[in-house]
């Protein structure tokens, strides 16, 4: 039986069952994780022919949130940024384009995705392989980002501890990941409306092997030596997976505005946004 990565307890309860794969919540600390045994460095996320990449999603739809991130966190004129699990390289490209005084490096384990980043996106600072094998200089980065990465990693402590060493003192680690309580509510609603079906996106039980709440994501950072957890609500991805409806995008924007207002009025204690955006500081 799997145990909790945060407190090592094996006492859990099932909070959702996705086509036969239970998703478990630790009875001791509340961390949520899939019962599915995923390999530690899974490379299949970007499998498939290059022409199947949905650039409307990976490029166009992400531009707003990348711009929001850059204006929110990259205040200084120059600095060094590392993007871990950088995929096709569009975030690295956004930083280099919008903040010309900054350097931006990306690491991605999928050779196929890196091939696209290098050849189609022109990103020569995107590299293939595990960042832990990169031999990047210690204490050399001002900010390290992980966009939709941490939920895919079965045992993230070693990665985050390694990244802690790459940051300058006072440097920032940025984590973006689905907000589990909201995702669970959406998944339960889908089951009520459609039932449980193969091929429908619920909680990605065989892909999102760790599922985070505000409390548990901050605790993971603390266990890896980081301090000062701060959440924000940034722009959403301006597309809805599996839908081409503009109305759905407008609804998503409206929901974002509502969640940002509630987040602000509650002084950051009520977060109904679909996504968690967390910064942690290296002391």
Number of C-alpha atoms within 10 A of each C-alpha: 6 15 15 22 18 19 12 12 14 15 15 21 14 15 12 19 16 20 13 9 15 18 25 24 21 21 14 14 17 18 24 26 26 26 19 16 11 16 11 11 12 14 14 9 12 18 13 10 8 12 8 9 15 10 13 11 15 17 17 14 17 20 19 16 16 21 16 15 17 16 13 11 12 17 10 10 9 13 17 16 23 26 22 22 23 27 27 27 30 21 25 24 21 18 21 17 11 12 19 13 14 16 16 24 22 28 22 23 22 22 16 19 22 27 19 19 25 17 10 11 16 13 22 14 17 29 23 19 16 15 20 13 7 11 8 11 10 13 15 17 25 20 26 23 21 16 17 17 17 24 20 22 18 21 18 18 17 11 15 20 15 14 23 25 16 22 25 18 15 15 20 26 24 20 22 19 23 20 20 22 18 15 18 16 11 15 19 16 13 16 14 10 9 10 11 18 12 9 8 16 14 22 22 16 23 16 17 23 22 25 27 23 20 19 12 16 22 21 17 18 25 16 13 18 16 23 18 15 19 14 20 17 22 20 21 23 21 20 21 17 10 8 10 10 10 12 11 15 18 13 12 19 17 12 16 20 17 13 18 21 15 17 19 14 11 11 10 15 12 14 24 20 26 19 24 23 19 21 24 22 22 23 14
